[in-house]
Amino acid sequence: MGGKGSGKTKYNVEYYEKIKAYIGGGWQEAGDAIPSIAGLSVIIGIPRKTIYAWASKEGNENLRNILEKILSEQERTLINKGLTKEFSSEITKLALGKHGYKETHDITTDDQPITGIKLVPPDGTRD
C-alpha cells in the first residue's frame, strides 16, 4: 500500500472506508471511550501525522469532513458523558479545553463591577 519505494503510505479507498467505519461506530466497537484522531490512527495502523498530511491535500475534502466529524462527536460525547457523570468532571473539563471550552468565574455582582470591599472581622463585630 505504500508508494513506489518512497516509504510513504498512499491514501486510497480502502483507508477511506476504514476511516468512515471508525466514525460510524467503529470507535465504540474498538472500546474507545471517545472518538479521536489518535484512536483512528491506531485502528487503521497509520500515524496521525500521515492522516493529517492526507487531509491537507487538495481533493481530500471528504477526509477533512470526516476528521471534523470525529472532533464534533468527541465534543458531544464529552459533554453528554460529563453531564451524566460517566466521565469525571476533571477529565471532561481538560478534554473540552481542546475544543475551546474554558472555566470562568464571574467576579461581579449582577454583572456589575465590584466597586468596594467592606471588611468584616471574623467575630462579626463592626466598628
N, C-alpha and C positions, 0 to 999 in steps of 0.2 A: 503494500500500500504506500510505501514511501516513494519519493521522487527518484529519478534515474541516478542512483549513486549519490544523491545530494544529502541523504540522511534526514531530509525533511518529509514530514507526513503531509500528503495532499488531502485537502478537504474534498469529500465526494458524497454521493447519495447515501452510501452505507453509513457514514458518520452522521449525516443529516437525519436519517431515520432513527439512529440511536439517541441523538440529542432530542428529537421530538418525543421519543418514548420516555426519556427521563423526565421532561416537564409534564408529560401526560400521565404521570403517576408512578413512573419508574423510580423516582427518588424515594417514595414511600415503600415500594417493594424492596428497595435496596436497604431499607432500615434507617434512612436519613431522617433526622428529626425535622429538618427544614431543607428545602431545595437550595443548592448552592453551586456556584461555578466549580468550587473545589470538589464537591460530590460528583458533579458531571464529569470532571476530569478523571477521577478515579474509576468511575463506571465505564467510561469509554476507553480508558487507557491512554489518554493524550494529555500532555502537560497543559496547565492553564495558559501559559504563555503562547502556546500554539493555538489554542482556541481563540484567544484574543486577536492573534495575528490573522486567523481566518476571518473573524468578524470584521476586521478593519479593511479588508479588501473590497474593492468595488464589485458589485454584483452579489454580495452576500447579505443583502438586507434581511432575508428570511432568518438567517442565523442571528443577526443583531437583534431582530424582534424576539426570537426565542430566548436569547440571553436576558433581554429586558423582562420577558415574562417570568424567567427564573427569579430575578430580583423582586419583581412585584409579588410573586407567590411567596417568596421568602418573607417579605414585609408583612403580607396578610397573615401568614402562619404565625409569625412572631406576635403580632397584635392579638390574634384570636387566642393563642395558647398562653400568652401573658395574661390576658383578661380572665381566662378560665383557670389560671394558676397551674396549668400543666408545665409551664416553664417558670423558673424563678424570676422574680422581678428584676434582680440584678443582671442576670444573663440577658433577659429581654431588653432591658434598657441599654446595655452595652451593644447588643447586636443592632438595635434600632438606630443607634448612633451612626452606624454605617449608611443609614438611609436618610440622614439629615435630621433625625429627631434629637432633641436635647431637653434636658430637665431644666426648668427655670423656676425661679421663686419671685413672687410678686412682693416687693417690699414697700408697698404703698397702702394707703387706706382709701378704699373706694376709688381706686385708680388715681388718687391724688398724691402728690409727693408728701412725704413726712417733713414738716417744717420745723419741728422742735421736739426735743425729748425731755420728758419730765422724769426725773429720777425719784424713785420711792425707796426708802430704806427697807431692808429685809423684814424689819419688825412691823412695817406698815404704817408707822407714825409719820406725820408730815409736819413741817415747820409752820 
